[in-house]
Amino acid sequence: MDSDHNFRHLQVVAAVAKYGGVHRAAERINLSQPAISQAIAGVERAVGEALFDRVASGMIPTEAGRCFAKRIDQALDYLRTGGQAIAPRKPGRGNASPLRDRPPTTVQLRALIEVIERGGYAPAARQLGITQPSIHRAIRDLEQVAKRKLFQPSPFGAAPTTEALILSRWANLAFREIALGLDDMSELRGLRNGSLNIGALPLVRTSILPAAVTRLLAQFPDARIKILDGAYAELLNHLQHGRIDLIVGALRQPAPANDLCQEELFQEPLSIVVRAGHPLLAGGTPDPGQLVALEWIAPHESTPARANFAEFFRRHGYPMPKRIIECSSFITMRDLLVRSDRVALLSSSQIHYEALAGELAIAVDALPGTERPIGICTRLGWSPTKVQSSFLSLVRELAQTAPDVNRAAASGSRVPASYK
């Protein structure tokens, strides 16, 4: 079975686990007892696992059943939340979720997600392997269930409404939760092939993250790992849509949304980085006034590093340097540094290997006031699998020594007293 199993059948599993039997579950979710029994049997066949023990007093969930039912409940909560977020508001009564009692079908939700991501009905149909009329019908049926218009005609395809974008986010989270439930059951069977989708920010790509993944695969050689790097805003979007499970790197203070959980691991300062043999390395360390006249490569204005860059000069009473190249790609930044006398504000961990290779050097280490919190960002309420929990433990363990290791790459660099 994959994570696309029918949500209405999964709802039956969660109801029987909660109410302890077919009869009471049938009353609660308004289905016949034969329909409930058939749904459970179908899900058990699909997952290859007995989810209930049949006893005289009813149906008792097995360990796998309890575990899976918990994930199903969370997935259904996501769908209800999405429905509530797009429901028409009634004066004095708030807005009740139209998806509260009866979840949409998997086909409807997959159609919604794919039409948005592919930009139209035809590419969505090709992606799902169904006909275009089937996609149109699924969207119409979902609009009736959700009681909202989800797409508008567009010269470029189908334009999603705000309600469509909101609902697709919660649908993605529901699908991911079911996938994690399947991983949970595999782990109960002794398999070690769980999935982990990681968002990687620059400060951990060359240090903590590779080491943690390598150690994780030594414990779980069949684990399915995906690593996605990108700008923070992009990774945050992926996290909130369930496409990745966590982000590792520089944290934002405060957290940009109330549905996030941040765990700080250590503080990482910024350093002034130049090419090997740069004139800045030959003389005495420059004062802040001399730094203003240099040609810089700096992070984009929306980043914490750029804010620290500006604050450094403000704190010392100097204007911002005028000659700045904004760059978020470390590969491009490295080549610009090697080919010129420009300077950059980076962490020592980012240039660890370039420093060992003699390509880059740290002219001034650990500028005071440029410290940034480095850690883990997850969705609030996220429940990790064993594979994911092991990865978190490895990251925390490696983070305890990361600052000292990074400082070693900067041996010989200096922090003038005038900077402090």
C-alpha positions in Angstrom: 0.0 0.0 0.0 1.1 3.6 -0.6 -0.1 6.8 1.0 -2.9 7.2 -1.5 -5.2 4.7 0.2 -8.8 5.9 0.4 -9.3 8.4 3.2 -12.8 7.3 3.8 -11.6 3.7 4.4 -8.9 5.1 6.7 -11.5 7.0 8.6 -13.2 3.7 9.3 -10.0 2.2 10.8 -9.6 5.2 13.1 -13.3 5.0 14.2 -13.1 1.3 15.0 -9.9 1.8 16.9 -11.4 4.7 18.9 -14.8 3.1 19.7 -13.7 -0.5 20.1 -16.0 -2.2 17.7 -17.9 -2.2 14.4 -21.3 -1.5 15.9 -20.4 1.6 17.7 -18.2 2.9 14.9 -21.1 2.3 12.5 -23.3 4.6 14.6 -20.7 7.3 14.8 -19.7 7.6 11.2 -23.1 6.6 9.7 -22.0 3.5 7.7 -23.4 0.0 7.8 -21.5 -2.7 9.7 -20.8 -4.7 6.5 -19.4 -1.6 4.9 -17.1 -1.1 7.9 -15.9 -4.7 7.9 -15.2 -4.6 4.2 -13.3 -1.3 4.5 -11.1 -2.7 7.3 -10.4 -5.9 5.5 -9.4 -3.8 2.4 -7.0 -1.6 4.4 -5.5 -4.6 6.1 -4.9 -6.3 2.7 -3.3 -3.1 1.4 -0.9 -2.6 4.3 -0.2 -6.4 4.7 -0.8 -6.1 8.4 -3.5 -7.2 10.9 -4.8 -3.9 12.4 -7.3 -5.5 14.8 -7.7 -8.6 16.8 -11.3 -10.0 16.5 -12.6 -10.9 20.0 -16.0 -11.7 21.4 -16.2 -8.2 22.9 -15.4 -6.4 19.6 -12.3 -5.4 17.7 -9.1 -4.6 19.6 -6.4 -2.7 17.7 -3.1 -4.5 17.4 0.1 -2.5 18.1 0.3 -1.7 14.3 -3.4 -0.8 14.4 -3.0 1.6 17.3 0.1 3.2 15.7 -1.7 3.6 12.3 -4.9 4.8 13.8 -3.0 7.6 15.5 -1.5 8.7 12.2 -4.9 8.5 10.5 -6.5 10.7 13.2 -3.8 13.3 12.6 -4.3 13.2 8.8 -8.0 13.6 9.2 -7.5 16.5 11.5 -5.4 18.2 8.8 -8.2 17.8 6.3 -10.7 19.1 8.8 -8.5 22.1 9.5 -8.1 22.8 5.8 -11.9 22.6 5.4 -12.5 24.9 8.3 -9.9 27.4 6.9 -11.8 27.8 3.6 -15.4 27.4 5.0 -17.8 30.4 4.5 -18.1 32.3 7.8 -21.6 32.5 9.4 -22.4 35.5 11.6 -22.1 34.6 15.2 -21.3 30.9 14.5 -17.8 30.9 13.2 -17.0 28.6 10.3 -17.6 24.8 10.5 -15.5 22.6 8.4 -17.4 21.0 5.5 -14.9 18.1 5.7 -15.6 17.4 9.4 -17.5 14.2 9.0 -16.8 12.9 5.5 -13.3 13.4 4.0 -12.8 13.9 0.3 -11.7 11.0 -1.8 -8.0 10.5 -2.5 -8.6 11.1 -6.3 -10.2 14.5 -5.5 -7.3 15.5 -3.3 -4.7 14.3 -5.7 -6.4 16.1 -8.5 -6.4 19.3 -6.5 -2.7 19.1 -5.7 -1.6 18.1 -9.2 -3.7 20.8 -11.0 -2.0 23.4 -8.8 1.5 22.0 -9.1 1.3 21.3 -12.9 -0.6 24.4 -13.8 -3.5 22.8 -15.6 -5.9 19.9 -16.0 -4.1 18.2 -18.9 -0.6 17.9 -17.3 -2.3 16.9 -14.0 -4.2 14.1 -15.8 -0.9 12.9 -17.4 0.8 12.9 -14.0 -1.9 10.9 -12.4 -2.4 8.5 -15.3 -6.2 9.3 -15.7 -8.2 11.1 -18.3 -8.7 14.8 -18.3 -12.5 14.5 -17.9 -11.8 12.5 -14.8 -9.7 15.3 -13.4 -12.5 17.9 -14.2 -15.0 15.6 -12.5 -12.9 15.1 -9.4 -12.4 18.9 -9.0 -16.1 19.6 -9.5 -17.0 17.0 -6.9 -14.4 18.4 -4.5 -15.8 21.9 -5.0 -19.3 20.6 -4.0 -17.9 18.9 -0.9 -15.8 21.9 0.1 -18.6 24.4 -0.9 -16.0 26.6 -2.5 -14.7 27.5 -5.9 -11.2 26.1 -6.3 -10.1 27.1 -9.8 -10.7 30.0 -12.2 -10.1 29.9 -16.0 -6.7 31.4 -17.0 -4.9 32.0 -20.3 -2.1 29.8 -18.9 -4.3 27.0 -17.6 -6.2 26.7 -14.4 -5.6 29.4 -11.8 -6.2 28.2 -8.2 -8.2 30.3 -5.8 -6.9 31.1 -2.4 -9.2 28.4 -1.0 -7.6 25.8 -3.3 -4.1 26.8 -2.2 -5.1 26.5 1.5 -6.8 23.2 1.1 -3.9 21.7 -1.0 -1.5 22.5 1.8 -3.5 20.6 4.4 -4.1 17.7 1.9 -0.4 17.4 1.4 0.2 17.2 5.2 -2.5 14.5 5.4 -0.8 12.4 2.7 2.5 12.8 4.4 1.1 11.7 7.7 -0.3 8.5 6.2 3.1 7.8 4.6 4.7 8.1 8.0 2.1 5.7 9.4 3.2 3.2 6.8 6.8 3.8 7.9 5.8 3.2 11.5 4.4 -0.2 10.6 7.4 -1.2 8.6 9.6 -0.4 11.6 7.3 -2.5 13.8 8.1 -5.4 11.5 11.8 -4.9 11.9 12.4 -3.2 8.6 14.7 -0.2 8.5 13.5 1.5 5.3 11.8 4.6 6.7 11.8 7.9 4.8 13.3 11.2 5.8 13.0 14.5 3.8 15.4 17.1 4.9 15.6 20.8 4.1 19.2 22.0 4.2 20.3 25.6 4.7 23.9 26.7 3.9 25.5 26.5 7.3 25.0 22.7 7.7 25.5 21.5 4.1 29.2 20.9 4.4 29.4 19.9 8.1 26.7 18.5 10.3 24.3 17.3 7.6 26.6 15.0 5.6 28.0 13.5 8.8 24.5 12.9 10.3 23.2 11.3 7.1 26.3 9.1 6.8 25.9 7.9 10.4 22.1 7.4 10.0 22.6 5.2 6.9 25.1 3.1 8.9 22.2 2.4 11.3 19.4 2.2 8.7 21.0 1.3 5.4 17.7 1.0 3.6 16.4 4.4 4.8 15.1 6.6 2.0 16.7 10.0 2.3 15.9 13.1 0.3 17.9 16.3 0.8 16.5 19.6 -0.6 18.5 22.8 -0.4 17.3 26.3 -1.3 16.3 29.6 0.1 14.7 29.7 3.5 11.4 30.9 2.2 11.2 28.0 -0.3 12.2 25.4 2.3 9.7 26.8 4.8 6.9 26.4 2.2 8.0 22.8 1.6 7.9 22.2 5.3 4.5 23.6 5.8 3.2 21.5 2.9 4.6 18.3 4.1 7.2 17.9 1.3 10.0 17.9 3.8 10.0 16.9 7.4 12.4 19.4 8.9 14.8 22.2 8.1 18.4 22.2 9.5 20.3 25.4 9.5 20.0 29.1 10.7 16.8 29.7 12.6 14.7 32.8 12.3 14.0 34.8 15.4 11.2 34.9 16.1 9.8 31.9 14.2 8.0 33.2 11.1 4.8 31.2 11.8 2.9 29.8 14.8 2.8 26.3 13.4 6.5 25.9 13.7 8.7 24.4 16.4 12.4 25.6 16.6 15.2 23.9 18.5 18.4 25.9 18.9 21.6 23.7 18.9 24.4 26.3 19.0 25.3 29.8 18.0 27.4 30.4 14.9 29.2 33.8 14.3 30.2 35.1 10.9 33.8 35.7 9.7 35.4 37.8 7.0 36.5 35.4 4.2 38.9 36.1 1.4 41.0 34.2 -1.2 44.3 32.7 -0.2 47.0 35.2 -0.7 44.6 38.2 -0.4 46.4 41.5 0.6 44.1 41.7 3.6 46.0 38.7 5.1 49.4 40.3 4.7 49.0 43.5 6.8 47.5 44.2 10.1 43.9 43.5 10.7 41.7 46.2 9.2 39.5 48.4 11.3 35.8 48.8 10.5 36.5 52.0 8.6 38.8 50.2 6.2 36.2 47.4 5.7 33.7 50.0 4.4 36.0 50.7 1.4 36.3 47.0 0.4 34.3 45.3 -2.3 31.9 42.8 -0.7 29.9 39.8 -1.5 26.9 39.8 0.8 23.8 37.8 1.5 20.4 39.0 0.3 18.7 41.6 2.4 16.0 39.2 3.6 18.5 37.0 5.5 19.6 37.2 9.1 23.3 37.2 7.8 22.6 40.4 5.9 21.0 42.0 8.9 24.1 41.2 11.0 26.3 42.6 8.2 24.4 45.9 8.3 24.4 45.9 12.1 28.1 45.5 12.3 28.8 48.7 10.5 26.0 50.6 12.2 27.3 49.6 15.6 30.7 51.1 14.8 29.2 54.2 13.3 30.0 53.6 9.6 27.8 53.5 6.6 27.2 50.3 4.6 29.8 49.5 1.9 28.7 50.8 -1.5 30.2 48.0 -3.7 28.2 44.9 -2.9 27.3 41.9 -4.9 24.3 40.1 -3.5 24.7 36.4 -3.8 23.0 33.4 -2.2 24.9 30.7 -4.0 28.0 29.5 -2.2 29.5 28.0 -5.3 29.2 31.4 -7.1 30.4 33.2 -4.1 33.5 31.0 -3.8 34.5 31.5 -7.4 34.0 35.3 -7.1 36.3 35.3 -4.1 39.0 33.1 -5.7 39.0 35.3 -8.8 39.2 38.7 -7.2 40.1 40.7 -4.1 36.5 40.8 -2.9 35.6 39.8 0.6 32.6 38.0 2.0 30.9 37.5 5.3 30.5 33.8 5.9 30.6 31.3 8.7 33.8 29.2 9.1 31.8 26.0 8.6 30.8 27.1 5.1 34.5 27.3 3.9 35.9 24.4 6.0 37.0 22.3 3.0 38.1 25.4 0.9 40.3 26.5 3.8 41.9 23.0 4.1 42.5 23.1 0.3 44.2 26.5 0.5 41.6 28.2 -1.7 40.0 30.5 0.9 41.1 31.9 4.2 39.5 33.7 7.1 40.9 37.2 7.6 38.9 38.0 10.7 37.2 35.3 12.7 34.0 35.3 14.7 32.9 38.9 14.4 31.2 39.9 17.7 27.5 40.6 17.3 27.1 38.4 14.2 26.1 35.2 16.0 23.1 33.4 14.6 21.2 30.5 16.2 21.7 27.2 14.3 19.2 24.4 14.9 16.2 22.4 13.7 12.8 23.7 12.5 9.9 21.3 12.3 6.1 21.5 12.1 4.4 22.0 15.4 3.0 18.6 16.6 5.1 16.6 14.2 5.7 13.0 15.4 8.9 11.6 14.0 9.4 7.9 13.1 12.3 5.9 14.4 14.4 6.8 11.5 13.6 10.4 11.9 14.2 10.4 15.6 17.6 8.8 15.1 18.5 11.5 12.7 17.5 14.2 15.2 19.7 12.5 17.9 22.6 12.4 15.5 22.3 16.1 14.6 22.1 17.1 18.3 25.2 15.0 19.0 27.2 16.5 16.2 26.1 20.0 17.1 27.8 19.7 20.4 31.2 19.8 18.8 30.4 21.7 15.6 31.5 25.2 16.8 34.9 23.9 18.0 35.5 22.0 14.7 34.6 25.1 12.7 36.9 27.3 14.7 39.8 24.9 14.0 39.5 25.8 10.3 40.1 29.4 11.2 43.4 29.0 13.1 45.6 32.1 12.8 42.7 34.5 12.2 42.2 37.5 14.4 39.5 39.6 16.0 40.7 43.1 16.6 39.9 44.6 19.9 38.2 47.5 18.1 35.5 45.1 16.8 34.4 44.1 20.3 
